[in-house]
Amino acid sequence: MTGTVAQEIERLLRAALSPTHLDVINDSAHHHGHSGDDGSGESHFTVVIESPAFEGVSRLQRQRMVNAALGDIPGERVHALAIRARAPGEHKVDQT
């Protein structure tokens, strides 16, 4: 995690979802020169999050919960956000 957007993503998710595990990965360097690259170095992120708030919640609702916690960041300030959300004890499955 680097930069101010990554720090804000982490802060917002910790406050809203009390994760037991959280990784905010800046993937922007892999998209340099591609669509959505604004040159800021903070245009593409992956969030890997585990939270008790996701227990009994569908994959779609989990993504909605993460997006709601992040406000205007997805789509406005960040071009792409991949979300891997799970409840504690669930298998670590790629949910992008």
C-alpha positions in Angstrom: 0.0 0.0 0.0 1.4 3.4 -1.0 0.0 6.9 -1.5 -2.9 8.8 -0.1 -5.7 7.1 -1.9 -4.6 3.7 -0.7 -4.4 5.0 2.9 -7.9 6.5 2.6 -9.3 3.2 1.3 -7.7 1.4 4.2 -9.0 3.9 6.8 -12.6 3.9 5.4 -12.8 0.1 5.2 -11.4 -0.3 8.8 -13.9 2.2 10.1 -17.0 0.7 8.3 -16.3 -3.0 8.3 -13.9 -3.8 11.1 -11.9 -6.3 9.1 -9.9 -9.1 10.6 -7.7 -9.0 7.5 -7.2 -6.2 5.0 -4.8 -5.7 2.1 -5.0 -2.7 -0.2 -2.9 -3.4 -3.2 -2.0 -0.7 -5.7 -2.1 -2.3 -9.1 -1.6 0.9 -11.0 1.9 0.2 -12.3 0.5 -2.8 -14.2 -1.9 -0.6 -16.0 0.5 2.3 -17.0 -0.6 3.6 -20.4 -3.8 1.7 -20.4 -7.4 3.0 -20.3 -8.1 4.7 -17.0 -4.4 5.4 -16.2 -4.5 9.1 -15.1 -0.8 9.2 -14.4 -1.3 9.6 -10.7 -0.1 6.1 -9.9 -3.3 5.5 -8.0 -5.8 4.5 -10.6 -6.1 0.7 -10.1 -6.5 -1.2 -6.8 -7.3 -4.6 -5.4 -8.8 -4.9 -2.0 -8.6 -8.3 -0.1 -10.8 -8.0 2.9 -12.1 -10.5 5.6 -14.8 -9.3 7.9 -17.4 -10.7 10.2 -19.8 -8.2 8.6 -19.8 -10.5 5.5 -21.1 -13.6 7.3 -24.3 -14.8 5.6 -24.0 -12.1 2.9 -23.9 -12.8 -0.8 -20.9 -11.9 -2.9 -22.8 -9.1 -4.6 -23.9 -7.6 -1.3 -20.3 -7.8 0.0 -19.1 -5.8 -3.0 -21.9 -3.3 -2.4 -20.9 -2.9 1.2 -17.2 -2.3 0.3 -18.2 0.2 -2.4 -20.6 2.0 0.0 -17.9 2.3 2.6 -15.6 3.9 0.0 -18.0 6.6 -1.2 -16.8 8.4 -4.3 -13.5 6.6 -4.6 -14.6 3.8 -6.9 -15.5 5.1 -10.3 -14.7 8.8 -9.5 -11.2 8.8 -8.0 -10.1 5.3 -8.9 -10.6 3.8 -12.3 -10.7 0.1 -11.3 -11.2 -1.6 -8.0 -11.1 -5.4 -7.7 -12.7 -6.7 -4.5 -12.0 -10.1 -2.8 -14.3 -10.2 0.2 -14.8 -13.1 2.6 -16.1 -13.8 6.1 -13.7 -15.3 8.7 -13.2 -19.0 8.1 -14.2 -19.0 4.5 -11.8 -20.4 1.9 -9.6 -17.9 0.3 -11.3 -17.8 -3.0 -10.6 -15.1 -5.7 -13.8 -13.1 -5.8 -13.0 -10.5 -8.4 
